[in-house]
């Protein structure tokens, strides 16, 4: 099994966050850097993000599972609590509550969502949702999905196949 990381490409909706520009929030949450963060300026704020489409290179892959990871740290006001969901439309296919108790940015990964019965279009339409709970605040540096997939092995070609034309062999030929 192999893994593919998919990052956000757009903010679908968000509450009160700093920075306030949705394009900046999407950039910060997908830049693979702990140096840029977003902060929920009031407790219990939510954010929903769409994810970049899976590259065509993976068209033949069979995707089996997905997890959502946030990289975050608590604010100076104490521990924070965040609910992370992987959404298929409005249905949460996995929901995990994280207690963010570190002053250093750390990774928090959701439970595993079974996506083995989903086609590529459905997988491309999955969304990430998070919401602070308990009136708490935190700093978030990154969000991403990890998709696990399999690729069918093509049996090795044995022999020579000539679909058209002429093949002339002279001397000793070893395959």
C-alpha positions as CSV (number, residue, x, y, z in Angstrom):
1,X,0.0,0.0,0.0
2,X,1.1,3.5,-0.8
3,X,0.0,6.9,0.4
4,X,-0.9,10.2,-1.2
5,X,-1.1,13.5,0.6
6,X,-3.8,15.9,-0.6
7,X,-3.9,19.5,0.7
8,X,-6.7,22.2,0.8
9,X,-7.2,24.4,-2.2
10,X,-10.1,26.5,-1.1
11,X,-12.1,27.7,1.9
12,X,-15.7,26.7,1.7
13,X,-16.8,28.5,4.8
14,X,-15.2,29.8,8.0
15,X,-16.1,31.7,11.1
16,X,-13.9,34.3,12.9
17,X,-10.3,33.6,12.0
18,X,-7.1,35.5,11.7
19,X,-6.1,36.1,9.0
20,X,-9.6,37.0,7.7
21,X,-9.0,36.6,4.0
22,X,-10.2,33.2,2.8
23,X,-7.5,32.9,0.2
24,X,-4.8,33.6,2.8
25,X,-6.3,31.0,5.1
26,X,-6.3,28.4,2.3
27,X,-2.7,29.2,1.4
28,X,-1.6,29.0,5.1
29,X,-3.4,25.7,5.7
30,X,-1.8,24.1,2.6
31,X,1.7,25.5,2.6
32,X,3.3,22.6,4.5
33,X,4.9,25.1,6.9
34,X,4.6,25.6,10.7
35,X,5.7,29.2,10.3
36,X,2.3,30.3,9.0
37,X,-0.7,29.8,11.2
38,X,-4.4,30.7,11.5
39,X,-6.0,31.5,14.8
40,X,-9.7,31.2,15.8
41,X,-10.3,34.7,17.2
42,X,-13.3,33.5,19.2
43,X,-14.0,30.1,20.7
44,X,-16.1,27.5,18.9
45,X,-15.3,28.7,15.4
46,X,-15.5,26.3,12.4
47,X,-13.8,26.0,9.1
48,X,-14.6,23.9,6.1
49,X,-12.0,23.4,3.3
50,X,-12.2,21.7,-0.1
51,X,-9.2,19.7,-1.2
52,X,-7.1,19.7,-4.4
53,X,-8.1,17.0,-6.9
54,X,-6.2,13.8,-7.1
55,X,-3.6,14.1,-9.9
56,X,-4.5,12.1,-13.1
57,X,-1.4,10.0,-12.5
58,X,-3.5,8.1,-9.9
59,X,-6.5,7.4,-12.1
60,X,-5.8,3.6,-12.0
61,X,-5.3,3.5,-8.2
62,X,-7.8,1.9,-5.9
63,X,-8.1,4.2,-2.8
64,X,-8.9,2.4,0.4
65,X,-8.8,4.8,3.3
66,X,-8.4,8.4,4.3
67,X,-7.3,10.2,7.4
68,X,-7.3,14.0,8.2
69,X,-4.4,15.5,10.0
70,X,-4.2,19.0,11.5
71,X,-1.0,20.5,12.8
72,X,-1.8,22.8,15.7
73,X,-0.8,24.2,19.1
74,X,-2.8,25.6,22.0
75,X,-3.1,29.3,22.6
76,X,-1.7,31.0,25.7
77,X,-5.1,30.7,27.3
78,X,-4.7,27.0,27.8
79,X,-5.6,23.7,26.2
80,X,-8.0,23.6,23.2
81,X,-10.4,21.1,21.9
82,X,-11.1,20.6,18.2
83,X,-13.5,18.3,16.3
84,X,-12.1,17.2,12.9
85,X,-14.4,15.6,10.3
86,X,-14.0,14.2,6.8
87,X,-17.2,15.1,5.0
88,X,-18.9,13.3,2.1
89,X,-21.4,16.0,1.3
90,X,-23.0,16.8,4.6
91,X,-22.3,13.4,6.1
92,X,-19.3,12.9,8.4
93,X,-17.6,9.7,7.3
94,X,-15.2,10.1,10.2
95,X,-15.2,12.4,13.2
96,X,-12.5,12.7,15.8
97,X,-12.1,15.1,18.8
98,X,-8.6,16.2,19.6
99,X,-7.3,17.8,22.8
100,X,-4.6,20.3,21.8
101,X,-2.4,20.6,24.8
102,X,1.0,21.4,23.4
103,X,2.6,24.9,23.2
104,X,4.7,23.5,20.3
105,X,2.9,22.6,17.0
106,X,2.1,18.9,16.9
107,X,0.2,16.6,14.5
108,X,-3.3,15.4,15.4
109,X,-4.7,12.7,13.1
110,X,-8.3,11.6,12.7
111,X,-9.7,8.1,12.7
112,X,-9.6,6.1,9.5
113,X,-12.4,6.6,6.9
114,X,-13.1,3.7,4.6
115,X,-13.3,5.1,1.1
116,X,-12.8,1.7,-0.8
117,X,-16.4,1.9,-2.3
118,X,-16.0,5.5,-3.5
119,X,-15.3,6.4,-7.1
120,X,-12.6,9.0,-7.9
121,X,-15.1,11.8,-8.3
122,X,-16.6,11.2,-4.9
123,X,-13.1,11.1,-3.3
124,X,-12.3,14.4,-5.1
125,X,-15.3,16.0,-3.5
126,X,-14.5,15.0,0.1
127,X,-14.1,18.0,2.4
128,X,-12.3,18.8,5.6
129,X,-14.2,20.4,8.5
130,X,-13.0,21.4,11.9
131,X,-14.6,23.2,14.8
132,X,-13.3,24.4,18.1
133,X,-15.3,23.3,21.2
134,X,-15.5,24.3,24.8
135,X,-15.0,27.9,23.9
136,X,-11.3,27.3,23.3
137,X,-8.8,28.7,20.8
138,X,-5.7,27.3,19.0
139,X,-3.2,28.1,16.3
140,X,-3.4,25.8,13.2
141,X,-0.5,25.6,10.7
142,X,-1.6,22.9,8.3
143,X,-4.3,20.5,7.2
144,X,-4.0,17.5,4.9
145,X,-5.6,14.2,4.0
146,X,-3.6,11.0,3.7
147,X,-5.1,8.7,1.2
148,X,-4.0,5.0,1.2
149,X,-4.2,3.3,-2.2
150,X,-3.3,0.2,-4.1
151,X,-2.2,-0.2,-7.7
152,X,-2.7,-3.5,-9.6
153,X,0.5,-5.0,-10.7
154,X,0.8,-5.5,-14.4
155,X,2.4,-8.9,-15.2
156,X,5.7,-8.7,-16.9
157,X,5.7,-9.0,-20.7
158,X,7.3,-12.2,-21.9
159,X,8.6,-12.6,-25.4
160,X,8.4,-10.2,-28.3
161,X,5.2,-8.8,-29.7
162,X,5.1,-7.2,-33.1
163,X,1.8,-5.6,-34.0
164,X,2.8,-4.6,-37.5
165,X,5.9,-4.3,-39.7
166,X,8.8,-6.7,-40.4
167,X,11.2,-8.2,-37.9
168,X,14.5,-9.5,-39.3
169,X,16.8,-11.4,-37.0
170,X,20.3,-12.3,-38.0
171,X,22.9,-14.0,-36.0
172,X,22.4,-15.2,-32.4
173,X,19.6,-13.4,-30.5
174,X,19.0,-14.0,-26.8
175,X,16.0,-12.8,-24.9
